[in-house]
């Protein structure tokens, strides 16, 4: 166990208080993170503002070179950061390595992102140019499920646009982000990228603070509403990526053997702890049993355990509150008449483990269907008509992702286009990339991440209107 440090203005910084970070596989303390105080938060934001007012915001070539260096720094630190990520988050080491590689890809993508020049317009008497400028200081608040790559989702476009960033990771998984930002100081000038750690009170203080001009937040709907309320006081820009209750619809022409593996991992990657995982699966009545059998067969071969052990494919849930929530939702469904084909029994050994669980006989009004479980649970619901499936898929306050599975991809794409969600896939789920705009509808948030649209979220548009030399006066 070791104590970790915040990074403020390019320097490692201690705190007056530290808090324990627990390994979810063993329930043992794996490290201690600093609890940022008000004075330290002021220092971090003041340093970020100084850096934002300096040459960083005016030199695009410098920013591209720095992001490219950052990608190389993360690549060189894959082993150290991924090990720490597994110890505090619980995911298998191979998945942590994949997450770090994703961070490298995101940083390099935005280092190389082609940016259009000024949009030129006007009329006979004037020339207009639309320019984009940085906002200033960005506060990035990140979750515990995929903390490193989601931090880079925010860091890379924000820095490319000329902003500076202060990151606040989840108190459940702060250590890998603290180490990431510490290592990244080799790529950026002091104050451009800082990290502070603490509990919910720190997130609230960061959101209310007058210095940040944008908040980018990934987390729960309830906390997202609080972020929005706090940011409204001084009209900060806000991007919210909140929860999801993604539906998958299997069509009657689907090849069960061909889609089963992708369906399984679309639901159970990261032990189901993904906002954009499949959380409800609608299947034709005649394919119900074959799909249940195929998914149960895959589940039987998946090793659940400590992510540091070889051969483990799924780790524990990250924390005790999440284990309690998943247990409660499944127990409530079973008491209401649903059946567990596999799973539903909590292990008695140490760790926040919950087995892969497939539910049949669940109803739309059960919380395990109507709410986001964020765990290794998948209710499988039969339908008799595809219109019924589309209506059921859209009967939610969420709107993050959805997918349609079938052999006729044109038909599947037409149905996918009727799903009310930010991303609709055909014969895939959770297929994400830095070039693809990602957004949520309804309670899943607003604003866009990734791609050129995501980059624009970190900019302020400015129109410059210049009269032509021979133009008459406009008055």
Backbone torsions as a table, in degrees:
resi	resn	phi	psi	omega
1	UNK	NA	138.6	-179.4
2	UNK	-140.0	158.3	174.8
3	UNK	-93.9	137.7	-178.0
4	UNK	-108.1	168.8	-173.1
5	UNK	-123.7	151.1	167.9
6	UNK	-78.7	164.0	174.4
7	UNK	-123.5	117.3	-178.4
8	UNK	-131.1	124.5	178.6
9	UNK	56.2	37.5	177.6
10	UNK	80.8	2.1	-176.0
11	UNK	-118.2	145.9	172.7
12	UNK	-74.1	133.6	-171.9
13	UNK	-129.2	131.4	174.1
14	UNK	-81.4	172.4	175.0
15	UNK	-130.5	161.7	176.9
16	UNK	-71.5	-29.3	-179.2
17	UNK	-129.0	152.3	176.2
18	UNK	-129.5	155.7	175.9
19	UNK	-129.1	153.7	-176.4
20	UNK	-77.9	144.0	172.0
21	UNK	-116.7	127.5	-170.1
22	UNK	-103.0	139.3	171.9
23	UNK	-76.9	115.8	-175.9
24	UNK	-68.6	-15.8	178.2
25	UNK	-80.4	-25.9	-175.0
26	UNK	-125.2	-14.0	-174.2
27	UNK	63.9	19.4	175.8
28	UNK	-95.7	151.0	177.9
29	UNK	-71.1	124.1	-177.9
30	UNK	-100.7	-16.7	-180.0
31	UNK	-178.9	173.1	179.4
32	UNK	-126.7	133.8	-177.2
33	UNK	-111.2	147.6	180.0
34	UNK	-72.4	142.8	174.8
35	UNK	-98.7	105.6	-175.3
36	UNK	-65.2	132.0	176.8
37	UNK	-95.3	170.8	-178.7
38	UNK	-57.6	-40.5	-178.9
39	UNK	-65.8	-39.9	179.6
40	UNK	-68.5	-36.5	176.2
41	UNK	-62.7	-42.8	177.3
42	UNK	-59.6	-41.6	179.6
43	UNK	-63.5	-43.9	-179.1
44	UNK	-62.6	-42.6	-177.8
45	UNK	-74.8	-33.0	176.0
46	UNK	-65.9	-41.1	177.7
47	UNK	-64.4	-40.0	178.6
48	UNK	-64.1	-38.7	179.6
49	UNK	-68.0	-40.8	177.3
50	UNK	-60.1	-45.2	-179.2
51	UNK	-66.0	-35.8	179.6
52	UNK	-67.3	-29.7	-179.4
53	UNK	-84.8	-5.8	-176.3
54	UNK	-93.7	-162.6	-175.4
55	UNK	-65.6	-19.9	-179.8
56	UNK	-52.3	-44.8	-174.5
57	UNK	-71.8	-14.2	-173.9
58	UNK	-108.1	-1.4	-172.6
59	UNK	-123.1	91.6	-178.9
60	UNK	-63.8	-39.4	-179.6
61	UNK	-62.0	-39.5	177.2
62	UNK	-62.2	-41.2	-177.8
63	UNK	-67.8	-41.7	177.3
64	UNK	-61.6	-44.5	-179.7
65	UNK	-63.4	-39.0	-179.9
66	UNK	-66.5	-41.8	178.7
67	UNK	-65.8	-37.0	176.8
68	UNK	-65.9	-40.5	174.7
69	UNK	-62.6	-39.8	-179.7
70	UNK	-60.5	-41.9	177.9
71	UNK	-59.6	-41.0	179.2
72	UNK	-68.3	-37.1	178.2
73	UNK	-61.8	-45.6	179.9
74	UNK	-65.4	-40.1	179.1
75	UNK	-60.1	-39.6	179.7
76	UNK	-72.2	-20.1	-177.1
77	UNK	-105.1	14.1	-175.4
78	UNK	-51.8	-47.9	-175.3
79	UNK	-63.6	-48.0	-176.6
80	UNK	-64.6	-48.6	-174.6
81	UNK	-71.9	-39.3	-178.0
82	UNK	-66.8	-36.6	176.8
83	UNK	-63.2	-45.2	179.1
84	UNK	-64.3	-37.7	178.6
85	UNK	-62.1	-45.0	178.1
86	UNK	-63.4	-41.4	-177.6
87	UNK	-64.1	-34.2	-177.2
88	UNK	-97.9	-25.1	-177.5
89	UNK	-98.9	-36.0	176.6
90	UNK	106.0	-14.9	-176.6
91	UNK	-68.5	155.3	177.6
92	UNK	-57.3	149.5	-176.5
93	UNK	-58.7	-36.5	178.4
94	UNK	-62.5	-37.0	178.0
95	UNK	-71.0	-35.3	175.7
96	UNK	-65.1	-41.2	176.4
97	UNK	-61.1	-42.7	178.7
98	UNK	-62.3	-38.0	178.0
99	UNK	-64.3	-41.6	178.3
100	UNK	-65.5	-38.6	176.3
101	UNK	-63.2	-38.3	174.7
102	UNK	-59.5	-39.5	177.7
103	UNK	-62.1	-40.8	176.8
104	UNK	-60.5	-45.5	-178.8
105	UNK	-61.4	-43.3	-178.8
106	UNK	-64.7	-45.2	-179.0
107	UNK	-62.4	-44.4	-178.1
108	UNK	-70.3	-35.9	179.0
109	UNK	-58.8	-46.8	-178.4
110	UNK	-75.6	-25.3	172.1
111	UNK	-61.0	-33.4	-175.5
112	UNK	-102.2	-0.5	-172.2
113	UNK	-60.0	121.3	175.6
114	UNK	-67.1	131.9	178.8
115	UNK	-113.2	130.7	178.7
116	UNK	-67.5	150.4	174.7
117	UNK	-72.7	-177.7	179.4
118	UNK	-55.9	138.5	175.7
119	UNK	-77.4	118.1	-172.0
120	UNK	-101.5	135.2	177.1
121	UNK	-150.9	-154.5	178.3
122	UNK	126.3	-166.7	179.1
123	UNK	-139.8	-164.2	-175.7
124	UNK	-62.4	-24.8	-174.5
125	UNK	-103.0	-9.8	-176.0
126	UNK	-152.0	164.0	174.2
127	UNK	-118.6	132.9	177.1
128	UNK	-118.6	142.7	176.3
129	UNK	-131.2	132.1	176.5
130	UNK	-100.8	113.8	180.0
131	UNK	-106.7	159.7	176.3
132	UNK	-123.0	130.0	-176.5
133	UNK	-119.9	155.5	176.1
134	UNK	-66.8	156.2	178.7
135	UNK	-82.6	-32.0	-176.1
136	UNK	129.2	-119.6	-179.0
137	UNK	-94.7	132.1	178.4
138	UNK	-112.6	131.4	172.5
139	UNK	-100.8	123.5	-177.7
140	UNK	-113.8	117.0	-178.0
141	UNK	-112.2	121.4	-168.1
142	UNK	-117.5	156.3	-175.4
143	UNK	-94.2	-177.9	-175.4
144	UNK	-97.7	-4.7	-173.6
145	UNK	-82.5	-46.2	174.9
146	UNK	-135.3	68.8	-165.6
147	UNK	-67.3	-36.4	-173.5
148	UNK	-74.5	-49.6	-176.8
149	UNK	-68.9	-35.1	178.6
150	UNK	-70.2	-29.7	171.8
151	UNK	-62.1	-41.6	-179.0
152	UNK	-72.3	-27.6	171.6
153	UNK	-54.9	-34.7	-176.3
154	UNK	-91.1	-42.9	-175.6
155	UNK	-63.4	-47.6	-169.9
156	UNK	-62.7	-54.0	-179.7
157	UNK	-68.9	-33.9	180.0
158	UNK	-63.0	-43.7	-179.6
159	UNK	-71.8	-38.8	177.4
160	UNK	-57.6	-37.7	-178.9
161	UNK	-73.1	-8.4	177.9
162	UNK	99.6	6.7	175.2
163	UNK	-80.9	172.6	166.1
164	UNK	-116.3	159.5	-168.8
165	UNK	-134.1	135.3	167.8
166	UNK	-116.1	121.1	-176.2
167	UNK	-99.7	137.5	172.7
168	UNK	-124.6	105.8	179.9
169	UNK	-81.6	166.4	175.7
170	UNK	-61.8	143.9	176.1
171	UNK	-67.0	-14.4	176.0
172	UNK	-78.8	-28.1	-176.8
173	UNK	-138.6	56.9	-177.4
174	UNK	-84.5	-21.6	-166.0
175	UNK	-67.3	-44.0	-178.3
176	UNK	-66.1	-35.0	178.7
177	UNK	-72.3	-39.1	175.4
178	UNK	-58.6	-43.8	179.2
179	UNK	-67.9	-41.2	178.6
180	UNK	-56.5	-51.8	-175.9
181	UNK	-68.2	-34.4	175.8
182	UNK	-59.8	-47.3	-179.9
183	UNK	-65.7	-34.4	-176.5
184	UNK	-72.2	-8.7	176.4
185	UNK	-62.3	-21.6	177.6
186	UNK	-67.7	-15.9	-175.8
187	UNK	-103.7	-20.8	-170.1
188	UNK	-124.5	152.5	173.2
189	UNK	-64.2	156.3	179.2
190	UNK	-56.6	138.2	176.5
191	UNK	88.0	-15.2	-178.9
192	UNK	-69.7	-38.4	-178.1
193	UNK	-138.4	115.1	179.9
194	UNK	-125.6	164.4	177.5
195	UNK	-141.1	134.5	174.8
196	UNK	-126.0	153.8	-177.6
197	UNK	-134.8	152.8	-179.4
198	UNK	166.2	-168.6	-177.3
199	UNK	-90.7	-162.0	-177.8
200	UNK	-60.5	-30.8	-178.8
201	UNK	-64.6	-30.8	177.8
202	UNK	-70.3	-41.6	176.9
203	UNK	-59.7	-40.4	178.9
204	UNK	-65.6	-42.1	179.9
205	UNK	-65.7	-39.1	179.3
206	UNK	-64.8	-40.9	-178.9
207	UNK	-68.3	-37.0	-178.6
208	UNK	-79.4	-19.5	-172.2
209	UNK	-61.1	141.1	-176.2
210	UNK	-72.7	-16.6	-174.2
211	UNK	-74.2	-50.3	-177.6
212	UNK	-61.3	139.9	176.4
213	UNK	-105.0	-4.8	175.0
214	UNK	-148.7	141.1	172.3
215	UNK	-115.3	126.2	172.1
216	UNK	-116.8	120.1	-168.0
217	UNK	-130.3	135.7	169.7
218	UNK	-124.1	125.2	-178.4
219	UNK	171.5	-153.2	-173.9
220	UNK	-77.7	160.6	177.1
221	UNK	-63.0	-43.5	-177.6
222	UNK	-60.6	-45.0	179.3
223	UNK	-70.9	-35.1	177.7
224	UNK	-58.9	-39.1	177.8
225	UNK	-63.6	-39.8	178.9
226	UNK	-65.5	-40.1	177.2
227	UNK	-59.9	-45.3	-178.5
228	UNK	-63.5	-42.0	179.6
229	UNK	-63.2	-43.7	-179.0
230	UNK	-67.5	-39.7	-178.2
231	UNK	-69.4	-25.2	-177.6
232	UNK	-66.1	-22.9	-175.3
233	UNK	-58.1	-44.4	178.4
234	UNK	-120.4	27.0	170.2
235	UNK	57.4	42.4	172.5
236	UNK	-65.7	147.7	168.6
237	UNK	-69.2	148.1	-178.3
238	UNK	-139.9	134.4	165.8
239	UNK	-119.0	126.9	-178.0
240	UNK	-120.7	120.3	170.0
241	UNK	-113.0	105.1	-169.9
242	UNK	-108.2	-153.6	-172.6
243	UNK	-74.5	177.0	177.0
244	UNK	-148.6	154.0	172.4
245	UNK	-132.8	62.0	-170.1
246	UNK	-62.1	136.5	175.5
247	UNK	-103.0	140.6	167.8
248	UNK	-111.5	134.4	177.9
249	UNK	-116.8	118.7	174.4
250	UNK	-93.7	128.3	-179.1
251	UNK	-88.5	166.5	-173.6
252	UNK	-71.5	-13.4	178.3
253	UNK	-99.8	11.3	-177.6
254	UNK	-69.7	143.2	172.3
255	UNK	-89.7	106.1	-172.9
256	UNK	-57.5	-46.0	-178.7
257	UNK	-62.7	-32.7	-177.2
258	UNK	-75.1	-30.6	-173.0
259	UNK	-104.7	-11.5	-170.6
260	UNK	-59.7	-45.4	-176.4
261	UNK	-64.2	-43.9	179.4
262	UNK	-66.5	-36.5	175.4
263	UNK	-62.2	-45.3	-177.9
264	UNK	-59.5	-51.6	-175.8
265	UNK	-75.7	-21.9	172.0
266	UNK	-66.3	-24.3	178.1
267	UNK	-95.6	-37.8	-166.0
268	UNK	-111.6	1.9	173.7
269	UNK	-53.6	138.9	179.2
270	UNK	58.7	34.3	-179.8
271	UNK	57.8	34.2	179.1
272	UNK	75.4	4.7	-176.5
273	UNK	-90.9	69.0	178.1
274	UNK	-145.9	129.5	-179.3
275	UNK	-57.0	-32.0	-171.9
276	UNK	-107.3	24.9	173.7
277	UNK	-80.0	158.5	172.5
278	UNK	-68.9	124.7	-179.0
279	UNK	-119.5	-7.9	173.5
280	UNK	-144.5	134.7	-179.4
281	UNK	-123.7	119.0	179.6
282	UNK	-101.9	125.8	-174.3
283	UNK	-131.8	147.4	176.4
284	UNK	-61.5	148.2	-177.3
285	UNK	-54.3	-41.6	-175.5
286	UNK	-72.1	-19.1	178.8
287	UNK	-101.5	-0.4	-175.3
288	UNK	-56.5	-56.8	-176.1
289	UNK	-65.4	-44.5	177.0
290	UNK	-58.6	-39.1	179.4
291	UNK	-69.3	-43.2	177.5
292	UNK	-58.9	-44.9	-179.4
293	UNK	-64.1	-41.0	-179.1
294	UNK	-65.8	-43.5	179.6
295	UNK	-68.2	-38.1	177.9
296	UNK	-64.5	-36.1	177.8
297	UNK	-64.6	-40.0	176.9
298	UNK	-66.4	-43.4	-179.2
299	UNK	-58.9	-36.0	-177.8
300	UNK	-64.1	-26.3	-177.5
301	UNK	-96.1	-5.3	-176.7
302	UNK	-86.9	125.6	179.1
303	UNK	-86.8	123.4	176.5
304	UNK	-105.8	129.6	-178.8
305	UNK	178.6	-160.7	179.5
306	UNK	-65.8	123.8	-176.4
307	UNK	-62.6	-15.4	178.4
308	UNK	-84.8	-6.8	-177.9
309	UNK	-91.9	139.2	180.0
310	UNK	-64.4	145.4	177.1
311	UNK	87.8	-11.4	-180.0
312	UNK	-74.7	129.5	179.5
313	UNK	-103.3	-28.5	179.0
314	UNK	-132.2	136.3	179.3
315	UNK	-97.3	-168.0	177.5
316	UNK	-76.2	171.8	163.8
317	UNK	-66.6	156.9	-170.7
318	UNK	-74.5	-29.7	-172.4
319	UNK	-151.8	161.6	-176.7
320	UNK	-62.2	-42.4	177.9
321	UNK	-58.7	-36.6	179.8
322	UNK	-71.1	-38.0	175.1
323	UNK	-60.8	-43.4	-179.8
324	UNK	-64.0	-38.8	-179.2
325	UNK	-66.3	-47.9	-179.3
326	UNK	-61.2	-43.7	178.9
327	UNK	-59.6	-44.2	-179.4
328	UNK	-62.9	-44.1	-178.9
329	UNK	-64.4	-42.5	-179.4
330	UNK	-70.3	-45.0	179.6
331	UNK	-59.1	-40.3	179.3
332	UNK	-64.6	-40.5	178.9
333	UNK	-66.7	-41.5	179.1
334	UNK	-64.3	-40.0	178.4
335	UNK	-66.3	-25.5	-179.1
336	UNK	-90.1	2.3	174.6
337	UNK	116.2	-4.6	175.9
338	UNK	-74.4	161.8	179.5
339	UNK	-125.3	144.0	176.0
340	UNK	-97.5	113.3	177.0
341	UNK	-68.6	-43.6	172.1
342	UNK	-138.8	156.7	172.8
343	UNK	86.2	-153.8	176.3
344	UNK	76.2	6.5	177.3
345	UNK	-116.8	121.0	-178.9
346	UNK	-75.5	133.8	177.3
347	UNK	-69.0	148.4	-176.9
348	UNK	-93.9	-6.1	179.3
349	UNK	-79.8	174.5	-178.7
350	UNK	-68.2	150.1	-178.8
351	UNK	112.5	156.7	-175.6
352	UNK	-93.8	59.2	-173.7
353	UNK	-89.4	139.5	169.4
354	UNK	-138.5	135.4	-174.3
355	UNK	-75.7	158.9	170.1
356	UNK	-58.9	125.2	-172.3
357	UNK	-128.1	124.4	175.2
358	UNK	-110.0	124.8	-177.5
359	UNK	-110.3	134.5	170.0
360	UNK	-119.1	160.5	178.8
361	UNK	75.5	11.2	177.1
362	UNK	-76.9	152.3	-179.7
363	UNK	-111.7	159.0	-177.4
364	UNK	-61.3	-28.2	-177.1
365	UNK	-85.7	-2.4	176.5
366	UNK	-76.5	142.4	-177.2
367	UNK	-62.7	-29.2	-179.5
368	UNK	-66.2	-19.3	175.3
369	UNK	-99.2	-42.7	-172.5
370	UNK	-79.7	-22.6	-177.1
371	UNK	-114.7	165.9	177.0
372	UNK	-80.3	118.7	-178.5
373	UNK	-78.3	-40.5	-177.0
374	UNK	56.9	49.7	179.2
375	UNK	-163.5	-177.2	-173.8
376	UNK	-82.2	58.4	-176.1
377	UNK	-132.2	133.1	178.6
378	UNK	-136.9	109.6	170.9
379	UNK	-77.2	133.0	-179.3
380	UNK	-112.2	118.0	-169.9
381	UNK	-119.0	123.5	-179.7
382	UNK	-78.7	152.1	174.0
383	UNK	-137.1	156.3	-179.8
384	UNK	-102.5	-21.5	-177.5
385	UNK	-141.2	138.5	-174.9
386	UNK	-63.6	-29.3	176.5
387	UNK	-63.3	-36.0	175.9
388	UNK	-63.2	-41.3	-179.6
389	UNK	-65.2	-43.2	179.3
390	UNK	-62.8	-43.8	179.2
391	UNK	-61.9	-42.5	179.8
392	UNK	-66.6	-41.1	179.5
393	UNK	-61.0	-36.9	-177.6
394	UNK	-86.2	-4.3	-177.8
395	UNK	-83.8	66.3	-177.8
396	UNK	-154.0	155.2	175.5
397	UNK	-82.5	-8.5	-180.0
398	UNK	-89.3	168.8	176.7
399	UNK	-167.5	54.0	-177.6
400	UNK	-89.8	-63.5	-179.3
401	UNK	-142.0	172.0	176.3
402	UNK	-167.4	165.2	-178.8
403	UNK	-150.0	153.9	178.3
404	UNK	-130.1	137.0	-171.4
405	UNK	-125.5	123.1	179.1
406	UNK	-173.6	167.6	-178.9
407	UNK	-78.8	-34.0	177.5
408	UNK	-87.0	95.3	-172.4
409	UNK	-69.0	-29.3	176.9
410	UNK	-64.6	-45.2	177.6
411	UNK	-63.2	-43.9	-180.0
412	UNK	-61.2	-38.6	-179.8
413	UNK	-67.3	-37.2	177.2
414	UNK	-62.7	-42.1	178.8
415	UNK	-68.9	-39.9	178.5
416	UNK	-58.8	-36.2	179.5
417	UNK	-67.5	-13.8	178.4
418	UNK	-93.6	-4.6	177.0
419	UNK	-77.1	135.6	-178.4
420	UNK	-90.5	82.5	-177.5
421	UNK	-156.5	164.1	-175.9
422	UNK	-71.5	-34.2	178.7
423	UNK	-133.9	128.8	177.6
424	UNK	-123.9	121.8	-178.2
425	UNK	-103.4	156.1	170.5
426	UNK	-116.0	122.7	179.3
427	UNK	56.0	35.1	175.7
428	UNK	-164.8	167.3	173.0
429	UNK	-157.2	143.9	-178.9
430	UNK	64.6	24.4	175.3
431	UNK	-84.0	100.9	-172.3
432	UNK	-118.6	154.2	176.9
433	UNK	-156.2	156.0	-176.6
434	UNK	-65.5	-19.2	180.0
435	UNK	-87.1	-8.2	-174.5
436	UNK	-98.9	117.0	175.6
437	UNK	-57.8	137.0	-175.3
438	UNK	-130.4	123.3	-177.1
439	UNK	-149.5	162.7	178.2
440	UNK	-116.6	146.2	173.6
441	UNK	-99.9	160.0	171.8
442	UNK	56.2	-130.4	-177.4
443	UNK	-72.5	-5.3	178.5
444	UNK	-81.8	4.0	171.8
445	UNK	111.9	-170.5	173.5
446	UNK	-154.1	166.7	-168.8
447	UNK	91.9	169.3	-174.8
448	UNK	-129.0	140.9	172.2
449	UNK	-115.5	152.8	173.8
450	UNK	74.6	159.4	-178.9
451	UNK	67.4	-176.0	179.0
452	UNK	-65.4	-34.8	177.3
453	UNK	-63.1	-40.2	177.5
454	UNK	-65.5	-38.8	175.3
455	UNK	-59.9	-43.6	-178.6
456	UNK	-61.3	-25.9	178.5
457	UNK	-62.0	-19.7	-179.0
458	UNK	-102.2	18.4	-177.8
459	UNK	-127.3	159.2	173.3
460	UNK	-112.4	124.4	178.7
461	UNK	-77.4	141.0	175.8
462	UNK	-137.6	126.3	176.8
463	UNK	-94.7	127.7	175.4
464	UNK	-111.4	118.7	-178.0
465	UNK	-111.1	121.3	-177.2
466	UNK	-122.8	125.0	177.5
467	UNK	-70.3	144.9	174.9
468	UNK	-73.9	155.1	-171.0
469	UNK	-59.5	-37.0	-175.7
470	UNK	-99.4	13.3	-177.6
471	UNK	-78.6	143.2	174.8
472	UNK	-69.5	157.2	178.4
473	UNK	-60.7	143.5	-176.4
474	UNK	-78.2	6.7	179.7
475	UNK	-126.0	NA	NA
